[in-house]
Amino acid sequence: MTPVNILVTTMNKRIPILYKSVLAITLLAFAANSAIAQSCNIERKVPAKALTEVSFKRLNDIYEDIGEEKYNEAAKDLQDMLGRAKNDTYEQAIIHQALAQVEWARERFDSALRHFEQAVNLNTLPNHAHFALMYQIAQLYFMKERYQESLNRLDLWFCTVPKEQITSGAYVLKASIYANREDYRQTLAAIEQAIAMDSDPKEAWYQLKLASHFELEQFPQAGDTLKVMIQKWSDKKTYWTQLSSIYVKLKRDKEALSVLAAAHLKGLLDKESDIKQLANLYQFLDIPYKAAEIMEKGMTDGLVAKTQKHYEQTGDAWYQAEELENALESFKSAGRLASDGKIDLRRGYILVDLERWADAKEALGAALSKGGIEDRKIGETYLLKGMAEYNLGNVGQARRDFSQATRYERSRAPAQQWINHLNQESGRQAP
């Protein structure tokens, strides 16, 4: 099973400008201490620093161009600024950040990534901007399907950012990276962490968790996940049918039936395969009446095609439920669609047992007329038809049918007995 796609919160095509104006940059800035290494579990502290008045004004003008989508002009002006900011690492980081936004808007994604990384490597931006860029770099590598690099950047972010700033979305990104690397155990660990720390976990997160259980063939855990998903999104048919299928696989057939029957009561089963699966479960668990009822309603509602096979399946279920009249109706419908006489012969057996001789004659006659019956049963068909004719008072036709039956080994002896009986009756009636 291919893992479901997870909608990780990523950049738009045009990366949102982190600061609407240079004034916002100044207000957020806590200037850098470039000597601080990006190491895990070391608190990052930067002293305050501001842009020069000239740089402040120039960046304001450039951001106006960016807002008007004048990206080429903005890129040229930013490169000029970068050339003049050789000794100011803080200003360089701000410029690289702005250049990354422009390059992304121009769909120069590799260049955008390089500028983002340069802004981070300068290690001079305030914590808020610095950590946000680290996270965005991990997202961008994920979008470019460079999963190992994305994971490396994300792990660095995890061990650098203050723990209280880590959100469930970061674990979703981590789970998505592992899923694309087909490391489903790590995927599960990350997505379960995301679910545990969020008050309103998204459906897509559970879908990723479920897909990982399937990939690892953890079917009991997949079933538990589906039960939660059904509680949260009870109108999604696929979760009900998947849970039922899992119970079948685990040989928990009664639970499989219970789940699928509940989905049917909710009106969720809207395909022929769904109805047939439900009917099969009823029949397998020796509840043929419900199996027949489900199939018949499915055909009436137009969900199940009115084919010979489906009528025959319904007839079998009615017969097992000892609802013979219903079984006869289903077999009659199946017989109309059949190219051979096998179904009509089955109907004939039932009608003979019920001593409904006229109907039996019709069914057995149809069976012989259509043909396609095994040789060993042809004689039996003639024998039964002869019995029907006899009970209807058609002695001459009965004799002809019994005579045909004597041509077949299995029916020869009883047919001959019937002929002898007819001869005796004829002798007693002679003057």
C-alpha positions in Angstrom: 0.0 0.0 0.0 1.3 3.4 -0.9 1.3 5.8 2.1 -1.4 8.4 1.9 -0.1 11.9 1.0 0.1 14.2 4.0 -0.5 17.9 3.5 2.4 19.3 5.4 2.2 23.0 6.1 4.6 24.3 3.5 5.5 27.5 1.7 3.1 28.8 -0.9 4.5 29.3 -4.4 5.4 32.8 -3.3 6.9 32.5 0.2 5.1 34.8 2.6 7.3 37.8 3.5 8.3 37.2 7.1 8.2 40.9 7.8 5.8 43.2 6.1 8.2 46.1 6.4 11.7 46.8 7.5 10.1 48.4 10.6 8.8 45.0 11.6 12.3 43.6 11.2 13.7 46.2 13.4 11.0 45.6 16.1 11.7 41.9 16.1 15.4 42.1 15.9 17.7 41.0 18.7 21.0 41.3 17.1 23.2 38.3 16.5 26.2 36.9 18.2 27.9 35.0 15.4 30.1 33.1 17.8 27.2 31.1 19.1 27.3 27.6 17.5 24.2 25.8 16.3 24.4 23.0 18.7 21.7 20.9 20.2 20.3 21.8 23.6 22.3 25.0 23.8 20.1 28.1 24.5 20.6 30.6 21.7 21.0 34.2 22.9 21.6 37.2 20.7 21.9 40.8 21.7 19.8 43.6 20.1 20.9 45.1 16.9 19.2 47.4 14.3 19.7 48.2 10.6 21.3 51.4 9.6 18.9 54.2 8.5 20.1 53.9 4.9 19.7 50.1 4.8 16.3 50.5 6.5 15.1 52.9 3.8 16.5 50.9 0.9 14.9 47.7 2.2 11.6 49.4 2.6 11.7 50.4 -1.1 12.7 46.9 -2.2 9.8 45.3 -0.2 7.5 47.7 -2.0 8.8 46.3 -5.3 8.3 42.8 -4.0 4.7 43.6 -3.0 4.1 44.8 -6.6 5.7 41.6 -8.0 8.7 43.5 -9.5 11.0 40.6 -8.6 13.7 41.3 -11.1 14.2 44.8 -9.9 14.1 43.7 -6.3 16.7 40.9 -6.9 19.1 43.4 -8.6 18.7 45.9 -5.7 19.2 43.2 -3.1 22.3 41.9 -4.8 23.7 45.5 -4.8 22.9 45.8 -1.1 24.6 42.5 -0.4 27.7 43.7 -2.1 27.9 46.7 0.2 27.1 44.8 3.4 30.4 43.0 3.6 31.1 43.7 7.2 27.5 43.5 8.6 26.5 39.9 9.0 23.1 40.9 10.4 22.2 42.9 7.4 23.6 40.2 5.1 21.2 37.7 6.8 18.2 40.0 6.2 19.2 40.4 2.6 19.7 36.7 2.0 16.3 36.1 3.5 14.7 38.6 1.2 16.5 37.2 -1.8 15.2 33.7 -0.9 11.7 35.1 -1.1 12.3 36.7 -4.4 14.0 33.6 -5.9 11.1 31.4 -4.7 8.6 33.8 -6.4 10.6 33.5 -9.6 10.5 29.6 -9.2 14.3 29.4 -8.8 13.9 27.0 -5.9 17.5 25.8 -5.6 18.7 29.4 -5.4 16.0 30.2 -2.9 17.2 27.4 -0.7 20.8 28.5 -0.9 19.8 32.0 0.3 17.7 30.7 3.1 20.6 28.5 4.3 23.0 31.4 4.1 20.7 33.5 6.2 20.7 30.7 8.8 24.4 30.0 8.6 25.2 33.6 9.4 23.5 32.9 12.7 22.7 36.5 13.4 18.9 36.7 13.0 16.7 37.0 16.1 15.4 33.6 17.5 11.9 34.0 16.0 13.2 34.5 12.5 16.2 32.1 12.8 14.1 29.2 14.0 11.4 29.9 11.4 13.9 29.8 8.6 15.4 26.5 9.9 12.0 25.0 9.8 11.2 26.4 6.4 14.4 25.0 5.0 13.4 21.5 6.2 10.0 22.0 4.5 11.5 23.1 1.2 13.8 20.1 1.0 10.8 17.9 1.6 8.9 19.6 -1.2 11.9 19.0 -3.5 11.8 15.3 -2.4 15.3 15.5 -0.9 14.2 13.6 2.1 17.5 12.9 3.9 18.5 16.6 3.7 15.0 17.5 4.9 15.3 15.1 7.9 18.8 16.4 8.7 17.5 20.0 8.8 14.4 19.1 10.8 16.4 17.1 13.4 18.7 20.1 13.8 15.6 22.4 14.3 14.1 19.9 16.8 17.2 20.0 19.0 17.8 23.8 18.7 14.4 25.4 19.0 12.9 25.8 22.6 10.8 22.7 23.4 7.7 24.8 24.0 7.8 26.0 20.4 7.6 22.5 18.9 4.2 21.9 17.4 2.3 18.8 16.2 2.9 20.0 12.7 6.6 19.4 13.0 6.0 15.8 13.9 3.7 15.5 10.9 6.5 16.8 8.7 8.9 14.3 10.3 6.4 11.4 9.8 5.9 12.4 6.2 9.6 12.4 5.5 9.9 8.9 7.0 6.9 7.7 5.0 8.5 8.8 1.8 11.6 6.9 2.8 9.4 3.9 3.5 10.6 3.7 7.2 7.1 3.0 8.6 8.2 2.3 12.2 9.7 5.8 12.4 6.6 7.2 10.6 4.4 5.7 13.3 6.5 7.1 16.1 6.3 10.6 14.7 2.7 10.6 13.7 1.5 9.2 17.0 3.4 11.9 18.8 1.7 14.5 16.6 -1.7 13.0 17.4 -1.0 12.8 21.1 0.0 16.5 21.4 -2.8 18.0 19.3 -6.3 18.6 20.7 -7.8 18.2 17.2 -5.7 15.8 15.1 -6.4 15.9 11.4 -7.9 13.1 9.4 -4.9 12.9 7.2 -2.7 12.2 10.2 -4.8 9.2 11.1 -4.7 8.1 7.4 -0.9 8.1 7.6 -0.9 6.2 10.8 -3.3 3.6 9.3 -1.2 3.3 6.1 1.9 2.6 8.2 0.1 -0.1 10.2 -0.9 -1.7 6.9 2.6 -1.5 5.5 3.9 -3.2 8.7 1.1 -5.7 8.6 0.0 -4.6 12.1 -3.6 -5.5 11.5 -4.9 -5.4 15.1 -3.4 -1.9 15.5 -4.9 -0.9 12.1 -8.2 -2.1 13.4 -7.9 0.0 16.6 -7.0 3.0 14.5 -10.0 2.5 12.3 -12.3 2.3 15.3 -11.1 5.8 16.3 -11.5 7.1 12.8 -15.0 5.8 12.6 -15.9 7.6 15.8 -14.5 10.8 14.4 -15.6 10.5 10.8 -18.5 8.2 10.9 -19.8 9.2 7.4 -16.7 7.8 5.6 -17.7 4.4 4.2 -14.2 3.3 3.5 -13.3 3.2 7.2 -16.2 0.9 7.9 -15.4 -1.4 5.0 -11.7 -1.5 5.9 -12.4 -2.4 9.5 -14.7 -5.2 8.4 -12.1 -6.5 6.0 -9.5 -6.5 8.8 -11.8 -8.4 11.1 -12.2 -11.0 8.3 -8.5 -11.3 7.9 -8.2 -11.8 11.7 -10.9 -14.4 11.5 -13.2 -12.3 13.7 -16.1 -12.8 11.4 -18.9 -11.9 13.7 -17.3 -8.5 14.3 -16.7 -8.1 10.6 -20.4 -8.7 10.0 -21.4 -6.3 12.8 -19.3 -3.5 11.4 -20.6 -3.9 7.9 -24.2 -4.3 9.0 -23.9 -1.0 11.0 -22.6 0.7 7.9 -25.5 -0.6 5.9 -28.0 0.7 8.5 -26.3 4.1 8.1 -26.9 4.0 4.4 -23.2 4.0 3.5 -23.1 0.8 1.4 -23.7 2.2 -2.0 -21.9 -0.3 -4.3 -22.6 -3.8 -5.5 -19.4 -5.2 -4.0 -20.4 -3.8 -0.6 -23.9 -5.4 -0.7 -22.4 -8.8 -1.9 -19.8 -8.7 0.9 -22.5 -8.2 3.5 -24.6 -10.9 2.1 -21.6 -13.3 1.9 -20.9 -12.6 5.6 -24.5 -13.4 6.6 -24.4 -16.6 4.6 -21.0 -17.6 5.9 -22.2 -17.2 9.5 -25.3 -19.3 8.7 -27.8 -16.4 8.7 -29.2 -17.2 5.2 -32.5 -15.3 5.6 -30.6 -12.0 6.0 -28.3 -12.8 3.2 -31.2 -13.4 0.8 -33.0 -10.3 2.1 -29.9 -8.1 1.6 -29.4 -9.4 -2.0 -33.0 -9.0 -2.9 -33.2 -5.5 -1.6 -29.9 -4.7 -3.4 -31.4 -5.8 -6.7 -34.7 -3.9 -6.0 -32.8 -0.7 -5.2 -30.7 -1.0 -8.3 -27.4 -1.4 -6.4 -27.0 -5.1 -7.4 -27.3 -6.1 -11.1 -30.2 -8.4 -11.8 -28.0 -11.2 -13.3 -28.5 -14.9 -13.3 -25.7 -15.3 -10.8 -27.2 -12.9 -8.4 -30.7 -14.4 -8.6 -29.2 -17.8 -8.1 -27.2 -16.7 -5.1 -30.4 -15.2 -3.6 -32.3 -18.3 -4.4 -29.7 -20.5 -2.6 -30.0 -18.3 0.5 -33.8 -18.4 0.5 -33.6 -22.2 0.1 -31.1 -22.5 3.0 -33.5 -20.4 5.1 -36.3 -22.8 4.1 -38.2 -20.0 2.5 -39.1 -22.2 -0.5 -41.6 -19.8 -2.2 -39.1 -17.0 -2.2 -36.4 -19.5 -3.4 -38.6 -20.5 -6.3 -39.2 -16.9 -7.4 -35.5 -16.2 -7.4 -34.7 -19.4 -9.3 -37.4 -18.6 -11.8 -35.8 -15.2 -12.5 -32.4 -16.8 -12.8 -33.8 -19.4 -15.2 -35.2 -16.8 -17.5 -31.7 -15.4 -17.9 -29.9 -18.8 -18.2 -28.8 -20.3 -21.5 -29.1 -23.9 -20.1 -31.7 -25.8 -18.1 -29.8 -26.3 -14.9 -31.6 -23.7 -12.8 -35.0 -24.9 -14.1 -34.1 -28.4 -13.0 -33.3 -27.1 -9.5 -36.7 -25.4 -9.5 -38.3 -28.7 -10.7 -36.8 -30.6 -7.7 -38.4 -28.2 -5.3 -41.8 -28.2 -7.0 -41.9 -32.0 -7.1 -41.2 -32.0 -3.3 -44.0 -29.6 -2.9 -46.2 -31.7 -5.2 -47.0 -28.7 -7.3 -47.3 -30.9 -10.4 -48.3 -28.3 -13.0 -45.4 -25.9 -12.1 -43.1 -28.9 -11.8 -44.0 -30.0 -15.4 -43.3 -26.5 -16.7 -39.9 -26.2 -15.0 -38.8 -29.7 -15.9 -39.9 -29.2 -19.5 -38.0 -26.0 -19.7 -34.9 -27.8 -18.3 -35.1 -30.4 -21.1 -35.9 -27.9 -23.8 -32.9 -25.7 -22.9 -30.5 -28.6 -22.5 -27.0 -28.3 -21.1 -27.8 -30.7 -18.3 -25.3 -33.5 -17.4 -26.2 -36.8 -18.9 -26.6 -38.5 -15.5 -29.3 -36.0 -14.7 -31.2 -36.1 -18.0 -32.7 -39.4 -17.1 -33.7 -38.1 -13.7 -35.4 -35.1 -15.3 -37.5 -37.3 -17.5 -38.4 -39.4 -14.5 -39.6 -36.4 -12.5 -41.4 -35.0 -15.4 -43.1 -38.4 -15.9 -44.3 -38.3 -12.3 -45.7 -34.8 -12.8 -47.5 -35.8 -15.9 -48.9 -38.9 -14.2 -50.3 -36.8 -11.3 -51.8 -34.4 -13.8 -53.6 -37.4 -15.4 -51.5 -37.3 -18.6 -50.7 -41.0 -18.6 -49.7 -41.2 -22.2 -47.1 -38.4 -21.8 -46.0 -39.9 -18.5 -45.3 -43.3 -20.2 -43.2 -41.5 -22.9 -41.2 -39.7 -20.3 -40.6 -42.8 -18.3 -39.6 -44.6 -21.5 -37.0 -41.8 -22.1 -35.7 -42.2 -18.5 -35.0 -45.9 -19.1 -32.3 -44.9 -21.6 -30.1 -43.6 -18.7 -28.5 -46.0 -16.2 -29.2 -44.1 -13.0 -32.9 -43.6 -13.7 -33.5 -46.9 -15.6 -34.7 -49.0 -12.6 -37.2 -46.5 -11.1 -38.5 -45.6 -14.6 -39.1 -49.2 -15.3 -41.0 -49.6 -12.0 -43.2 -46.7 -13.1 -43.8 -48.3 -16.5 -44.7 -51.6 -14.8 -47.1 -49.7 -12.5 -48.7 -48.1 -15.5 -49.0 -51.5 -17.2 -50.7 -52.9 -14.2 -53.1 -50.0 -14.0 -53.9 -50.4 -17.7 -54.5 -54.2 -17.2 -56.9 -53.6 -14.3 -58.8 -51.1 -16.4 -59.1 -53.4 -19.4 -62.6 -55.1 -19.9 
